[in-house]
Amino acid sequence: MIIKNFKPFEGQHCETTATGSLLLHQGINLSELQTIGEEIANSITHGIGAGLSIAALVILVVLASKRGDVWRIVSFSIYGATLILLYLSSTLYHSFVNPKIKNIFRVLDHSTIYLLIAGSYTPITLTFMRGAWGWTLFGIVWGIAIGGITVTMFLLDKLKALLVLSYVAMGLVIIIAFKPMIQVVPKGMIIWLFIGGACYILGIIFYLWKRLPYHHPIWHIFVLGGSISHFLGILFYLT
């Protein structure tokens, strides 16, 4: 639901109020504003994600430590940290009302998408695929992440559609190394990876479906599904 149903302004359209003008002045995209109910749902869904992410980080690092595998400890730490950063920044973005604070966390929210995608590649590239292909993929996805975050910081509103496409493209980079991947990565893990990828990609449909009430919390649920799928793949086949 977009701005016409935004409630905090006593039923008035935001763009006709002083608050609406303030939001525009602070760089808040009015098309991204949602109802109070939607923002509560957004905060709850990704707040749950933040809690699960902390648990995931602890579980994976403890299991990796028991194996005494430095590569797993490092890669799981990076992966878990990016999970926490994404869900925490998203939760805070949807929780705050103050325009200045909200805009800061909005940029962080979009930026951490790149971090999570790169972080999700990291456990595979630094373990099963460590070598020429693994380091190549590692460099590509983290290079894209750094570039994407830089663009997001300065041109989020102007290039938002392009940034969304870059998320998808970044997730599909694995295709260039699909053949070497299936030779070293267990099939079960590949299945979990593709289930997670499907959740993320299908969720984008709802992310873009602005006229659908509660479209954004639905997108959040798909993101949670994708993260859980990737975590299970790592838990079952990498620990």
N, C-alpha and C positions, 0 to 999 in steps of 0.2 A: 504494500500500500504506500503510495507516495504522498506528496505534500497536501493534496486536497483533503485528506483525512487525518492530517496531523492535529492532535488534540490539545497540546499544552497551551494554545493561544486562544482558549475560550471559543472555539468554533470558527475563528477567523482564519482566512488563508494566510499562511506565514508571510507571503510576499507583500501583503497589504499592511503588515504591522511593523512597528519599530524593531521588534525582535527579529523579524524576517530580514529587515535591512541590515541589522547587526550580523546575522549569520552570513549574509552575502559578503559583507565587508570583511569578515574573518576568514573568508575562503571556503565556507561550508557549502557544498553542492545541495541545493534544495531538493533535487530529485532523489537524494539519498535519505532524506528525513522520513521517519516512520512514526506510527502511532506509539503511544506510551506502552500499550499492550505488546506491540511487536518488539519494541526495544527491551522490554522485560524478558520476553521469550528469547531474544538474541543473547542477552546477558546470561540467562540461565543455561542455555544450550552450550555456549562456549565456556561458561564458568565450570560446568561439568567436565568439559574437555580439558580445561586447565588442571583440574584435580586429577583426572585420569592420566594426563601427561606427566605429572610429577611422579605418580605411582609407576608409570611405564619406565621413566628414567631410572628410578631406584632399582626396579626389578632387573632391567637389562644390565646395568652396571654391576650389580651384585653378582649376577650369573657370569658375566664376563670376567669379573675379578676371581671367581672360583676357578675358572679355567686358566687364569694367569696369562691371558692373551692380550697383549698391549693394543694390538690393532682393533680388537673388539671393544676394549674399554674406551679407546679414543673415539671410534666411530659411533658407538652407542651413546656416548656422552654428547657428541655433536648432534646426533639425531634427536635425543631427548630434549636437549636445550632448545632446538628449533621448534619442537612441538610445544613446549611451555611458552616460548616467546609468542608464537602465533595465537594460541588460545588466550593467553593473558592479555595481550594487546587488544584482541578483538573484544574480550569481555569488558575491558576498561573503556574502549571506544564507545560501546553501546550503553555503558552505565552512566557516563558523564553527560550533563546538559550544557555546562558552560561552553560557549562556542570556541574559545581559544584552546581550552584543554581538549575538547572533542576533536578539533581539527588536527592537533598533534597526534592523538592516538589513531585518527583516521589514516594518516600517512603511515604510521607504524603498522597498522592493521594490514594495509596493502603491501607494505614492504616485507613483512614477515611471511607472506605467501611464498615469495622467492626463497626465503631462508628454509622454509619447511620442505619445499620441493627438492632443493639441493641437499638438505639434511637427510631426506628419505633415500636419496641415491647413495649417500656416504657409506652406510654399513655394507652394502653390496660391493661397491667399488674398492673398498679398503680391505675386504676379506676374500670372498669367492673370486672376484675378478681382479684382485691386485696384480698389477703387471701393466703392460702397454695399454690394453683396452681400458682397464680400470682407471688408471691415472688420466687417460685421455678424457673419459667421461667425467671424472671428478673435476678436471680443469674446465671442461666445457660448461657444466651446470653451475659451478661456483662463479665462473666468469660471467655467465648470463645473469646470475643472481645479483652480483655486484653492479652490473650495468643496469638491470631492472630497478634496483633500489635507488640508484642515482637518478634515473628518469622519474621514478615515482615521487621523489622528494621535491622535484621542481615542476613537473608537467603532468601531475596525476589527473587533473580534470580535462586537460586538452587531449591527452592520449589514452584515456581510460579504456576505450574499446580495444586499442592496440595492446595495452598491457594485459587485458584478459586473454587475448589470443596468445600472448607470449607465455602465459601460465600453461596453456594447453600444449604449446610447442615445446616448452621446456620439459613437460612431463613425457612427451613422445620422443625425446632425444634418444632414449634407450633403444629405439628401433634400429638405429645405425649399428648397434652392437648386439642385436638380438641373437645372431648365430653364435658368437662366442659366449654369450650369456647362457644359452640353453645347454651349452657343453659343460658348464661348471656349476650353475645354480640349480638346486633341486627343483623338480617339476612342481612339487607342492608349494614351494615358495613363489614360483612364477605365477601360479594360479592366484595366490593371495595378493600378489602385486597387481595383477590385472583386475581383480575384483575391486581393489582400492582405487585404481586408476579409473575404472568405470564409475565408481561412486562420485569421484571428483568431477568427471566430465559431465555426467548426467545432472549433477547438482548445479552446474553452470546454467542449465536451462532455467531453473527456478531463480537463480541469481539475477538473470536478465529479464525475468517475467515480472516486471515492475507493477503491473496492474493486478496481479494475484495477491489477495490479502495474505499476510504472513509468508510471503515468498522468501524473505531473507532468513527467517528461522528455519524454514524447510531446507534452504541451501546449507545452513549450519549443520543440520542433521546429516545431510549427505557427506559433508566434510568430516564429521565425526565417524561416519561409516567407513570412509576412505582411510582415515588415520588408524582406526581400530584394525582394519584389514591388514594394513602394512605392518602394524605392531605385531599382530599374530604371526605373520609370515616370518618376521625376524625372530620372535620368541620360539617358534616351533623348529626353525631350521638353521638359526645362526648361533643360538646359545648353547 
